Amino acid sequence: MDLLINVGLPISLAIIMLSLGIGLETADFRRVLSRKYPFAIGAVCQVVLLPIAAFLTVTLFGLPPEIAVGFMLLSFCPGGVTSNILTKLAKGDVALSVSLTAVISILSILTVPFLAAWSITYFMEENAPDVSISGLAIAMFLITTLPVAIGVIVRRFATGFANRIENGLSTLATALFVLIVVAALAGNWQIFIDNLGIMGTGLISLNVALLLIGLGIARAANLSWAECKSISIDTGIQNSTLGITLAALITGTESGFSPLALPSAVYGITMYAVVLPFLVWFRRR
């Protein structure tokens, strides 16, 4: 188990982030400058409103400290490749979704370490493990930002090679994601069973609320329907693999997968059931 967490988990996340980078072009970053307004709306929903909604959820449901921290870690994570794929299926603005994912994934090395340290201290109090903000930022850079940057560089200078490996890399990333979720659940099975009812209800409620919040804010901002769908999905869909990895980086590996990883692991399953009715609705309208 230690080998899986110490080696397999970081490598898996790095591959997932590399698969994200391989699908990006420099134009995806430049697009932010030409579409400042819809990007700003999406960024505020993800970076500001999402953690606030998570905090309200864990408070209202009275979740145990470790599970509450897990919810918060998940809320700090940016969207991933999944949100881009779901946006495409919803006939949303894929370019906007990709730009949000690209920029916020890179900026997360600045925001996530501070927010993670705060949430652990706030919810776990005297039982909070020591969190090195600089160490967490460096680790996130190595396993998230750097792979994305490498993918973008490969796409820029070896487009043919990037096209050839993109599908295979995405398939591998999906398989690794499934393995990580299963391992995290198996490593905390009794805690998972004991808290499944309230944790599952909280995650589903939060997921539905975020999809609606993103949609409502975008509609109130008078964005196009395609842009509204994109912001809804990018607000409601997070990179659960990063949430699991953050839990491991924070608590260490002495006792296997941390209970802090449980919300992200469960969410990695429930998010598909929650988003499916929205996809059907989005595609029909």
N, C-alpha and C positions, 0 to 999 in steps of 0.2 A: 504493500500500500504506500509506503514511504517513497518508493521509486516512482510510482504513478503520480504522486503529488509533487515531488521535488523535480522530476524530469518530465514526465508525461504531460502534466497539466500545463506548465509554461510553454512547452513545445507545441501542444495542441492549440493553445490560444494564439501563439505566434503564427501558426499555419493558418488559422482562421482569419487573423488580421492580414496576413499576406494575401489570402484569397480576396479580401476586400480591396487591398491596394492594387492588385493585378487588374481589377475591374475599373480602376479610376484613371482619369487623365488629368493633366494640368488644367484643362478647361473646367473641370468640376470645381476647382478652387477659385479660378478667375470668375466663375459665374456668380459667386457671392457678391462681387463688386457691382455687377450689372443688375442683380436682383436683390438689392439690399432689404427692401421692405418684407417680402415673404420670407426671406431667410431669417430676418430679425424676429419675426413672429414665431417661426419654428424654433429658433434658438431659445427664446424666452420660455416657451412651453416646455422644452426639454430640460434646460439648465435650472430654471427657477420654479416653475409651477409643478413640475414632476416631483421633486423632493418635498415640496410643501404638501402635496397630496399624499405622499407616502407617510409623512410625519403625522398628518391628521388621521390616516388609516390605522397606524399602529397605536395611536393614542385612543381612538374610539373603540378598537377591538381589544385593548388591554393586553397586547401580546407580551410574552416573556421577553426579557432583555435581549438574549442572544438572537431570538427570532426577529425582534424589532430592529436590531442592528442589521440583520440580513436583508430586511425590507429596505432599509435606508441605503445599503450598499448597492442593491439592485437599482434603486431610483437614481443613483449617481452615475450609472453606466450609460453611455451613449447608445444609440441604435447600432445595429450591425448590418451585415449583408442581408439578414432575414427581412428587415424593414424595407430594404430596396426591392427585394423580390415580391413581397406582399403588396407594395405600392404599385408595382407593374401589374400584378394580378387584379388589383382594384381599379385599374385604368386611371391611376393618379399621375401626378407630375413626377416622373422618375428622376429627371434631372435635379429637381429641387431636393428630393429625398437623398440622392447620392451626395449632393453638396453638403447637406446637413450632416450626414453620416461622416463624411470625410473630415470636415472642419472640426466638428465637436469631438470626434474620436481623438484628434490630435490635441485639442485644448484640454481634454480630460486629464492629462498628466499634470496640469496645473490646478484643476478644481477638485478632482477626486481625493487626492491624499489629505487635503485639509478637511474636507467634508467627512471623510471616513474617520479621521482622528476625532473630530468633534462628536460624531454620532456614537462612537464607542464609549467615549468619556461620559456622554450625557445619559445613555441608557444602561450601561453596565457599572458605572460609578466605581466603587472600590474593587470590583472584580474585573475592571477593564485591563486588558493586556497593554503593555507599552507599545506604542505605535511610532515608528520613525517616519516622519513625513518625507524627509529627503530620501530615505531608503525606498519607501513606497513609490515615490515619484520616479526614481531611477529604474526600479523594477518595471513599472508601467511603461516607461520609455522603451526599454529593451524588448518587451514582449507585446507591445501594442503599436506605439508610434513608429519605431524603427522598421518593423515588418511592413507597415502600410507604406512608409517612404520607399522601401526597397521595391515593393510591388509597383508603385507609381513610376519609379525609375526604369524598371524592366519594361513596363508598358510604353514608356516614352522612347526608349532606345532599342528595344527588341520587340516590336509590336507583334510580329509573326509568332515569335516564341511565346509571348504572353497569351495570344489567342489559342495556341495549341494546348497550353497547360491549364487554361482558365477553368474549363469544365471539370477536368480531373481534380484540380485543386479544390473546387467547390464541393465535389462529392466527398473528398477526403475530409474536408472541414466539417461537413455534415455528420459523417461517421464518427469523428472525434468528439463532436458535440454530444451525440447520443451516449458515447462511452463515458464522458465526464459526468453527465446527468445521472446515469445509472450508478456509477461509482459513488457519487456524492450521496445519493439516496441510500444505497446499501451500507455505506459507512456510518450512517446515522438513522438506521432503520427504526429503532424504538422511539427515538425523539420524533421522527417523521410520523409514526403511527399515533403517538400521543397528542401531537399538535395538528394532525392533518385537517380536522374539521375547521378549527378556527383559522389556521394558516391558509388553507385552501379557499375558504370564504373571503378572507381578507385580500388574498392575491387576486381573485376573480373580481371582487368589488373594485379594487384599485385599478385593475386593467380596464374594466368597463368605464370607470370614471375618467381615466386618462384619455381613452379614445374619444369620449364625448367632450372632454375639456378641450383637447386639441382641435376637434371639429368646431366647437362653439366659438372658440377664440378666433380661429381662422375665418369663420363666417362673419363674425362681428367686425373683423378687419377688412371685410369686403374683398377677400381674395377669390380667385376663380374656384370653381368646383373641383377641378383637378388638383389645385394647390391645397384646398381644404382637405381632400382625401389624404394627400401626402403628409400633411402636418398632423392629422389625426393618427395615422399609423406610426409616424416617427415619434410621436409623443407616447403612444401606448405600447410600443415594442422596444424592449431593451436587450442589450447584449448579455444574456444570462451567464454565458461562459466567463465573461469578465467578472461578474459578481462572484462566481464560485472561486475564481483565481484570487480575487481580492481577499476573500475569507481565508484562503490558505496562506497568503502572504502576511496577513495580519496576525494569525494565531499560531503559525508554525505547523509542523507536521507530526509532532510527537504522538498525537492521539488519532491520527488519520484525518479524514475530512472533518472540518469544523462544522458545528451546528449553524454557524453563521452562513454557511453555504446552502442550507436547506431551502430558504425562500427562492433563491435563484434557480435551484435544481427543479423545484416543483413548478415554478413559473415557466421554465423551459418546456414543460408539457402543457400546462393549462392555457398558455397564451394562444396556442393554435385553435383550441376549442372556443375561446372567447372571440378571437378576431374573425372566425369563419362567418358568422352572421353579418358582420360589418362588410366583409368582402362581397358577400352576395348582394347586399343592399347597394354598396358602392358601384358594383358592376352593372346593376340594373338601372341606376339613375345616371 
